[in-house]
Amino acid sequence: MTDKQIVLTTCGSEDEAEKIARHLIENRLAACVNIISGAKSIYRWQEKVESAQEWLLLVKTTTKKISLVRNAILKLHSYDVPEFIVLSIEDGDAAYLGWIADSVR
């Protein structure tokens, strides 16, 4: 187990996804944010089944930065209840994991 994390969140527009990604990188809260377009989400919201085109963000960070990443996403996001899911990175290439640590110091 490492102290590295991947945060998942989705955005309703490419502009919003880029705004959040840039904020996280510029403020050293994440080493990298992948923006994956073309995600179609089907979900239940206010007792109705909805669908939407979304942009998925994969945020690479560390355990120490998770609360700051969460606060930034909640502040910048347009959704009432933005997705915020944290996945632990069990293992990975030592050089890549070191790069994540150096990028968010």
C-alpha positions as CSV (number, residue, x, y, z in Angstrom):
1,M,0.0,0.0,0.0
2,T,1.2,3.5,-0.8
3,D,0.2,6.9,0.3
4,K,-0.8,7.8,-3.3
5,Q,-4.5,8.2,-4.2
6,I,-6.7,8.6,-7.3
7,V,-9.7,10.8,-7.0
8,L,-12.6,10.3,-9.4
9,T,-15.0,13.2,-10.2
10,T,-17.2,14.0,-13.1
11,C,-18.0,17.4,-14.6
12,G,-20.9,18.6,-16.9
13,S,-18.7,20.5,-19.3
14,E,-15.2,20.4,-20.7
15,D,-14.6,24.0,-19.5
16,E,-15.5,23.1,-15.9
17,A,-13.3,19.9,-16.1
18,E,-10.3,22.0,-17.3
19,K,-10.9,24.7,-14.7
20,I,-10.8,22.2,-11.8
21,A,-7.9,20.3,-13.3
22,R,-5.8,23.5,-13.7
23,H,-6.6,24.7,-10.2
24,L,-5.5,21.4,-8.7
25,I,-2.2,21.3,-10.7
26,E,-1.4,25.0,-10.3
27,N,-1.9,24.7,-6.5
28,R,0.2,21.5,-6.2
29,L,-2.8,19.5,-5.0
30,A,-2.4,17.0,-7.7
31,A,0.5,15.7,-9.9
32,C,-1.7,15.0,-12.9
33,V,-5.4,15.1,-13.8
34,N,-6.6,13.1,-16.8
35,I,-9.7,14.5,-18.4
36,I,-11.7,11.7,-20.2
37,S,-14.4,13.0,-22.5
38,G,-17.3,11.0,-23.8
39,A,-18.5,9.6,-20.5
40,K,-22.2,8.9,-20.5
41,S,-23.6,8.7,-17.1
42,I,-27.0,7.2,-16.2
43,Y,-28.0,7.9,-12.6
44,R,-30.9,8.5,-10.2
45,W,-31.4,12.1,-9.2
46,Q,-34.4,13.4,-7.2
47,E,-36.3,10.2,-7.8
48,K,-35.9,10.2,-11.6
49,V,-33.5,8.3,-13.8
50,E,-31.4,10.8,-15.7
51,S,-28.6,10.6,-18.2
52,A,-25.9,13.1,-19.1
53,Q,-22.7,13.6,-21.1
54,E,-19.9,14.1,-18.6
55,W,-16.1,14.5,-18.4
56,L,-14.4,12.1,-16.0
57,L,-11.4,13.4,-14.0
58,L,-8.7,11.1,-12.7
59,V,-6.8,13.0,-10.1
60,K,-3.4,11.7,-8.9
61,T,-2.5,12.9,-5.5
62,T,-1.4,11.9,-2.0
63,T,-3.2,11.0,1.2
64,K,-2.0,14.2,2.8
65,K,-3.7,16.3,0.0
66,I,-7.1,14.6,-0.1
67,S,-8.9,17.0,2.2
68,L,-7.5,20.0,0.2
69,V,-8.5,18.3,-3.1
70,R,-12.0,17.7,-1.8
71,N,-12.4,21.3,-0.6
72,A,-11.2,22.6,-4.0
73,I,-13.5,20.3,-6.0
74,L,-16.5,21.2,-3.8
75,K,-15.8,24.9,-4.1
76,L,-15.3,24.9,-7.9
77,H,-17.9,22.4,-9.0
78,S,-21.3,23.3,-10.4
79,Y,-23.1,20.2,-9.2
80,D,-25.1,20.2,-6.0
81,V,-23.6,16.8,-5.1
82,P,-20.3,16.3,-7.0
83,E,-18.8,12.9,-7.3
84,F,-15.8,12.6,-5.0
85,I,-14.5,9.0,-4.7
86,V,-11.0,8.2,-3.5
87,L,-9.2,5.0,-4.6
88,S,-6.0,3.9,-2.9
89,I,-3.0,3.1,-5.2
90,E,-1.8,-0.3,-3.9
91,D,1.4,-0.3,-5.9
92,G,3.0,1.2,-8.9
93,D,6.3,2.1,-10.6
94,A,8.6,3.6,-7.9
95,A,9.7,6.5,-10.2
96,Y,6.1,7.4,-11.1
97,L,5.0,7.3,-7.5
98,G,8.0,9.5,-6.6
99,W,7.0,11.9,-9.3
100,I,3.5,12.2,-7.7
101,A,5.1,12.9,-4.3
102,D,7.5,15.5,-5.7
103,S,4.7,17.2,-7.7
104,V,2.4,17.9,-4.7
105,R,5.0,18.8,-2.1
